[in-house]
């Protein structure tokens, strides 16, 4: 059961999670991270590293966040792998826990 990055990551894009991933399954877009479900080994290391609780096991994705399962799979095929932590966007704190950010996702 792979892990999934959900809506709360949009425009926050903290990358604490990528450094602990032993298989480099994170991919980076302009304002969002995704997990490649084919590479994820379900190690659970990334989930507690996310400072905004945006990562969930696929079977535990919160209600309303189900489209992110397919979105992670789709975008991980075209976005580059990220393996080192970067600073979050300067306005990331302003976007934490704000609902309805899917329309702000940059591909």
N, CA, C and O atoms as a DFTB+ gen file, in Angstrom:
428 C
 N C O
     1  1       0.848      -1.177       0.000
     2  2       0.000       0.000       0.000
     3  2       0.894       1.241       0.000
     4  3       1.501       1.562       1.022
     5  1       0.982       1.933      -1.118
     6  2       1.836       3.119      -1.190
     7  2       1.270       4.296      -0.401
     8  3       0.093       4.329      -0.042
     9  1       2.134       5.234      -0.153
    10  2       1.727       6.471       0.507
    11  2       1.369       7.503      -0.549
    12  3       1.809       7.412      -1.695
    13  1       0.562       8.489      -0.153
    14  2       0.023       9.483      -1.068
    15  2       0.208      10.865      -0.461
    16  3      -0.047      11.070       0.726
    17  1       0.652      11.811      -1.281
    18  2       0.725      13.208      -0.864
    19  2      -0.609      13.847      -1.229
    20  3      -1.089      13.701      -2.353
    21  1      -1.203      14.555      -0.277
    22  2      -2.536      15.123      -0.470
    23  2      -2.496      16.658      -0.574
    24  3      -1.432      17.277      -0.561
    25  1      -3.678      17.232      -0.676
    26  2      -3.864      18.650      -0.981
    27  2      -3.093      19.613      -0.088
    28  3      -2.661      20.665      -0.559
    29  1      -2.912      19.289       1.169
    30  2      -2.267      20.241       2.069
    31  2      -0.851      20.599       1.612
    32  3      -0.329      21.644       2.001
    33  1      -0.231      19.764       0.808
    34  2       1.116      20.043       0.308
    35  2       1.134      21.147      -0.751
    36  3       2.156      21.810      -0.929
    37  1       0.041      21.348      -1.440
    38  2       0.004      22.345      -2.514
    39  2       0.336      23.722      -1.936
    40  3      -0.273      24.174      -0.966
    41  1       1.305      24.363      -2.553
    42  2       1.811      25.690      -2.203
    43  2       2.564      25.731      -0.872
    44  3       3.049      26.790      -0.475
    45  1       2.670      24.594      -0.179
    46  2       3.508      24.506       1.021
    47  2       4.821      23.835       0.634
    48  3       5.903      24.360       0.898
    49  1       4.711      22.679       0.013
    50  2       5.824      21.905      -0.528
    51  2       7.045      21.860       0.390
    52  3       8.159      22.195      -0.012
    53  1       6.811      21.446       1.611
    54  2       7.938      21.177       2.502
    55  2       8.578      19.879       2.033
    56  3       7.875      18.972       1.587
    57  1       9.872      19.777       2.124
    58  2      10.558      18.612       1.572
    59  2      11.285      17.783       2.636
    60  3      12.197      17.022       2.313
    61  1      10.890      17.927       3.874
    62  2      11.499      17.144       4.951
    63  2      11.386      15.641       4.668
    64  3      12.270      14.866       5.033
    65  1      10.314      15.249       4.030
    66  2      10.006      13.848       3.768
    67  2      10.957      13.182       2.789
    68  3      11.179      11.975       2.877
    69  1      11.515      13.929       1.871
    70  2      12.281      13.299       0.794
    71  2      13.607      12.713       1.267
    72  3      14.077      11.719       0.713
    73  1      14.205      13.311       2.270
    74  2      15.510      12.836       2.735
    75  2      15.449      11.486       3.435
    76  3      16.441      10.757       3.451
    77  1      14.315      11.145       4.007
    78  2      14.208       9.873       4.729
    79  2      13.774       8.713       3.826
    80  3      13.797       7.556       4.247
    81  1      13.386       9.015       2.610
    82  2      12.900       7.974       1.696
    83  2      14.068       7.107       1.211
    84  3      14.989       7.615       0.570
    85  1      14.037       5.806       1.512
    86  2      15.147       4.946       1.110
    87  2      15.140       4.546      -0.361
    88  3      16.122       3.987      -0.852
    89  1      14.043       4.824      -1.074
    90  2      13.958       4.405      -2.477
    91  2      13.746       5.562      -3.450
    92  3      13.505       5.334      -4.635
    93  1      13.830       6.777      -2.974
    94  2      13.721       7.953      -3.844
    95  2      12.437       7.956      -4.671
    96  3      12.474       8.086      -5.895
    97  1      11.303       7.810      -3.987
    98  2      10.033       7.753      -4.716
    99  2       9.319       9.105      -4.794
   100  3       8.237       9.195      -5.373
   101  1       9.912      10.158      -4.218
   102  2       9.292      11.482      -4.295
   103  2       9.662      12.174      -5.596
   104  3      10.789      12.069      -6.080
   105  1       8.691      12.882      -6.148
   106  2       8.879      13.656      -7.369
   107  2       8.395      15.075      -7.090
   108  3       7.423      15.288      -6.366
   109  1       9.098      16.042      -7.685
   110  2       8.826      17.449      -7.387
   111  2       8.243      18.181      -8.579
   112  3       8.767      18.121      -9.691
   113  1       7.136      18.878      -8.314
   114  2       6.555      19.775      -9.288
   115  2       6.766      21.207      -8.829
   116  3       7.426      21.435      -7.815
   117  1       6.226      22.166      -9.546
   118  2       6.441      23.567      -9.203
   119  2       5.986      23.947      -7.788
   120  3       6.656      24.729      -7.113
   121  1       4.849      23.398      -7.334
   122  2       4.367      23.774      -5.999
   123  2       3.747      22.608      -5.222
   124  3       2.862      22.806      -4.390
   125  1       4.229      21.385      -5.508
   126  2       3.636      20.188      -4.918
   127  2       4.623      19.034      -5.061
   128  3       5.433      19.016      -5.988
   129  1       4.555      18.079      -4.150
   130  2       5.324      16.839      -4.244
   131  2       4.362      15.688      -4.450
   132  3       3.207      15.752      -4.029
   133  1       4.837      14.630      -5.101
   134  2       4.040      13.409      -5.244
   135  2       4.921      12.207      -4.950
   136  3       6.148      12.297      -4.977
   137  1       4.283      11.091      -4.671
   138  2       4.971       9.825      -4.435
   139  2       4.622       8.871      -5.568
   140  3       3.455       8.698      -5.918
   141  1       5.650       8.260      -6.132
   142  2       5.440       7.262      -7.177
   143  2       4.960       5.971      -6.510
   144  3       5.720       5.356      -5.761
   145  1       3.731       5.549      -6.760
   146  2       3.206       4.357      -6.093
   147  2       3.923       3.076      -6.503
   148  3       3.895       2.090      -5.765
   149  1       4.565       3.077      -7.668
   150  2       5.289       1.891      -8.113
   151  2       6.651       1.761      -7.427
   152  3       7.218       0.670      -7.369
   153  1       7.165       2.859      -6.917
   154  2       8.472       2.853      -6.244
   155  2       8.342       2.791      -4.723
   156  3       9.240       2.289      -4.047
   157  1       7.249       3.290      -4.187
   158  2       7.050       3.339      -2.735
   159  2       7.055       1.925      -2.154
   160  3       6.375       1.029      -2.653
   161  1       7.838       1.746      -1.088
   162  2       7.924       0.427      -0.446
   163  2       7.171       0.396       0.888
   164  3       7.340      -0.533       1.679
   165  1       6.353       1.397       1.130
   166  2       5.508       1.430       2.325
   167  2       6.313       1.391       3.624
   168  3       5.898       0.753       4.592
   169  1       7.429       2.050       3.647
   170  2       8.304       1.985       4.821
   171  2       7.807       2.850       5.983
   172  3       8.249       2.668       7.117
   173  1       6.913       3.771       5.720
   174  2       6.297       4.679       6.701
   175  2       7.224       5.788       7.202
   176  3       6.825       6.560       8.075
   177  1       8.423       5.889       6.686
   178  2       9.359       6.902       7.186
   179  2       8.952       8.333       6.835
   180  3       9.216       9.255       7.607
   181  1       8.326       8.525       5.705
   182  2       7.987       9.879       5.256
   183  2       6.829      10.503       6.029
   184  3       6.833      11.704       6.301
   185  1       5.862       9.705       6.374
   186  2       4.636      10.231       6.987
   187  2       4.898      11.096       8.217
   188  3       4.371      12.207       8.276
   189  1       5.681      10.652       9.201
   190  2       5.896      11.499      10.378
   191  2       6.802      12.705      10.118
   192  3       6.843      13.634      10.924
   193  1       7.520      12.693       9.008
   194  2       8.412      13.816       8.685
   195  2       7.671      15.010       8.099
   196  3       8.198      16.123       8.100
   197  1       6.466      14.798       7.601
   198  2       5.702      15.887       6.981
   199  2       5.176      16.815       8.069
   200  3       4.369      16.394       8.897
   201  1       5.620      18.073       8.084
   202  2       5.211      18.992       9.144
   203  2       3.751      19.439       9.062
   204  3       3.236      20.046      10.001
   205  1       3.084      19.144       7.950
   206  2       1.692      19.579       7.789
   207  2       0.733      18.410       7.585
   208  3      -0.410      18.608       7.170
   209  1       1.189      17.209       7.871
   210  2       0.342      16.009       7.768
   211  2      -0.347      15.879       6.413
   212  3      -1.565      15.721       6.332
   213  1       0.448      15.949       5.361
   214  2      -0.100      15.838       4.011
   215  2       0.123      14.466       3.394
   216  3      -0.291      14.231       2.259
   217  1       0.774      13.548       4.122
   218  2       1.091      12.223       3.586
   219  2       0.307      11.155       4.345
   220  3       0.294      11.122       5.576
   221  1      -0.348      10.283       3.573
   222  2      -1.178       9.224       4.156
   223  2      -0.971       7.918       3.408
   224  3      -0.637       7.923       2.223
   225  1      -1.171       6.790       4.103
   226  2      -1.230       5.517       3.381
   227  2      -2.429       5.567       2.424
   228  3      -3.458       6.164       2.742
   229  1      -2.293       4.953       1.279
   230  2      -3.359       5.004       0.267
   231  2      -4.719       4.607       0.831
   232  3      -5.729       5.215       0.476
   233  1      -4.765       3.614       1.688
   234  2      -6.036       3.161       2.251
   235  2      -6.594       4.091       3.324
   236  3      -7.739       3.929       3.744
   237  1      -5.803       5.059       3.770
   238  2      -6.237       5.984       4.826
   239  2      -6.333       7.425       4.364
   240  3      -6.404       8.336       5.189
   241  1      -6.336       7.645       3.063
   242  2      -6.457       9.011       2.548
   243  2      -7.784       9.580       3.044
   244  3      -8.821       8.928       2.918
   245  1      -7.761      10.801       3.613
   246  2      -8.996      11.385       4.158
   247  2     -10.085      11.559       3.102
   248  3      -9.803      11.704       1.912
   249  1     -11.310      11.542       3.554
   250  2     -12.454      11.760       2.667
   251  2     -12.266      13.072       1.919
   252  3     -11.875      14.087       2.497
   253  1     -12.547      13.031       0.640
   254  2     -12.404      14.204      -0.203
   255  2     -11.027      14.322      -0.842
   256  3     -10.826      15.133      -1.747
   257  1     -10.083      13.519      -0.378
   258  2      -8.716      13.571      -0.910
   259  2      -8.408      12.402      -1.850
   260  3      -7.276      12.260      -2.311
   261  1      -9.390      11.585      -2.127
   262  2      -9.192      10.399      -2.957
   263  2      -8.606      10.696      -4.342
   264  3      -7.817       9.889      -4.835
   265  1      -8.953      11.817      -4.997
   266  2      -8.361      12.094      -6.313
   267  2      -6.834      12.200      -6.290
   268  3      -6.187      12.079      -7.330
   269  1      -6.266      12.423      -5.120
   270  2      -4.818      12.562      -5.028
   271  2      -4.095      11.232      -5.208
   272  3      -2.899      11.222      -5.499
   273  1      -4.788      10.118      -5.041
   274  2      -4.186       8.811      -5.300
   275  2      -3.795       8.737      -6.776
   276  3      -2.651       8.416      -7.099
   277  1      -4.724       9.029      -7.655
   278  2      -4.458       9.005      -9.096
   279  2      -3.513      10.123      -9.506
   280  3      -2.677       9.941     -10.391
   281  1      -3.643      11.271      -8.872
   282  2      -2.796      12.412      -9.210
   283  2      -1.330      12.129      -8.894
   284  3      -0.453      12.498      -9.674
   285  1      -1.053      11.483      -7.769
   286  2       0.326      11.103      -7.435
   287  2       0.876      10.160      -8.500
   288  3       1.999      10.334      -8.973
   289  1       0.084       9.168      -8.872
   290  2       0.528       8.193      -9.880
   291  2       0.793       8.875     -11.218
   292  3       1.792       8.588     -11.877
   293  1      -0.098       9.772     -11.618
   294  2       0.047      10.455     -12.909
   295  2       1.269      11.376     -12.935
   296  3       2.103      11.282     -13.836
   297  1       1.371      12.254     -11.955
   298  2       2.424      13.269     -11.985
   299  2       3.809      12.693     -11.702
   300  3       4.810      13.254     -12.147
   301  1       3.881      11.594     -10.977
   302  2       5.185      10.997     -10.698
   303  2       5.846      10.472     -11.976
   304  3       7.061      10.274     -12.007
   305  1       5.069      10.249     -13.007
   306  2       5.622       9.759     -14.279
   307  2       6.335      10.862     -15.064
   308  3       7.190      10.572     -15.901
   309  1       5.989      12.123     -14.801
   310  2       6.584      13.209     -15.595
   311  2       7.441      14.185     -14.782
   312  3       8.246      14.915     -15.360
   313  1       7.287      14.211     -13.477
   314  2       8.081      15.121     -12.656
   315  2       9.387      14.462     -12.230
   316  3       9.450      13.241     -12.086
   317  1      10.445      15.276     -12.025
   318  2      11.744      14.710     -11.628
   319  2      11.761      14.244     -10.171
   320  3      11.025      14.751      -9.324
   321  1      12.620      13.268      -9.913
   322  2      12.828      12.768      -8.555
   323  2      13.508      13.858      -7.722
   324  3      14.358      14.596      -8.221
   325  1      13.128      13.946      -6.465
   326  2      13.783      14.847      -5.522
   327  2      14.273      13.997      -4.349
   328  3      13.528      13.181      -3.807
   329  1      15.549      14.201      -3.962
   330  2      16.125      13.383      -2.894
   331  2      16.729      14.192      -1.760
   332  3      17.104      13.633      -0.730
   333  1      16.826      15.504      -1.938
   334  2      17.394      16.337      -0.881
   335  2      16.414      17.422      -0.473
   336  3      15.651      17.938      -1.289
   337  1      16.454      17.746       0.780
   338  2      15.564      18.753       1.345
   339  2      15.889      20.134       0.784
   340  3      17.053      20.487       0.589
   341  1      14.842      20.901       0.532
   342  2      14.962      22.293       0.107
   343  2      14.112      23.136       1.057
   344  3      13.215      22.619       1.723
   345  1      14.394      24.401       1.113
   346  2      13.544      25.287       1.901
   347  2      12.173      25.368       1.246
   348  3      12.056      25.343       0.021
   349  1      11.129      25.466       2.079
   350  2       9.782      25.627       1.557
   351  2       9.613      27.014       0.956
   352  3      10.457      27.884       1.166
   353  1       8.550      27.228       0.222
   354  2       8.289      28.551      -0.343
   355  2       8.179      29.597       0.769
   356  3       7.773      29.269       1.884
   357  1       8.533      30.838       0.481
   358  2       8.496      31.875       1.513
   359  2       7.108      32.078       2.143
   360  3       7.004      32.460       3.309
   361  1       6.059      31.824       1.377
   362  2       4.701      32.025       1.892
   363  2       4.023      30.710       2.286
   364  3       2.800      30.660       2.414
   365  1       4.803      29.656       2.476
   366  2       4.235      28.333       2.783
   367  2       3.338      28.366       4.019
   368  3       2.268      27.756       4.010
   369  1       3.740      29.053       5.063
   370  2       2.940      29.110       6.297
   371  2       1.542      29.671       6.027
   372  3       0.572      29.276       6.673
   373  1       1.449      30.592       5.070
   374  2       0.149      31.189       4.735
   375  2      -0.808      30.179       4.109
   376  3      -2.022      30.375       4.143
   377  1      -0.272      29.104       3.540
   378  2      -1.079      28.128       2.818
   379  2      -1.361      26.857       3.599
   380  3      -2.146      26.019       3.156
   381  1      -0.736      26.705       4.748
   382  2      -0.944      25.503       5.546
   383  2      -2.405      25.333       5.945
   384  3      -3.053      26.277       6.398
   385  1      -2.910      24.124       5.771
   386  2      -4.256      23.738       6.198
   387  2      -5.386      24.515       5.541
   388  3      -6.502      24.533       6.060
   389  1      -5.120      25.155       4.414
   390  2      -6.186      25.837       3.676
   391  2      -6.814      24.836       2.714
   392  3      -6.096      24.203       1.939
   393  1      -8.122      24.679       2.745
   394  2      -8.793      23.740       1.834
   395  2      -8.977      24.354       0.445
   396  3      -8.817      25.559       0.253
   397  1      -9.311      23.511      -0.498
   398  2      -9.649      23.997      -1.835
   399  2      -8.473      24.481      -2.657
   400  3      -8.612      25.417      -3.445
   401  1      -7.306      23.854      -2.487
   402  2      -6.109      24.306      -3.203
   403  2      -5.857      23.551      -4.506
   404  3      -4.908      23.871      -5.223
   405  1      -6.675      22.567      -4.826
   406  2      -6.411      21.763      -6.026
   407  2      -6.304      22.626      -7.280
   408  3      -5.464      22.357      -8.139
   409  1      -7.127      23.644      -7.399
   410  2      -7.076      24.521      -8.570
   411  2      -5.763      25.308      -8.659
   412  3      -5.438      25.857      -9.712
   413  1      -5.007      25.363      -7.554
   414  2      -3.741      26.084      -7.525
   415  2      -2.549      25.199      -7.875
   416  3      -1.423      25.686      -7.969
   417  1      -2.787      23.904      -8.069
   418  2      -1.727      22.973      -8.405
   419  2      -1.141      23.337      -9.768
   420  3      -1.858      23.432     -10.763
   421  1       0.176      23.539      -9.791
   422  2       0.870      23.837     -11.048
   423  2       1.472      22.545     -11.583
   424  3       2.158      21.810     -10.871
   425  1       1.200      22.297     -12.829
   426  2       1.737      21.087     -13.454
   427  2       2.961      21.442     -14.238
   428  3       3.578      20.570     -14.850
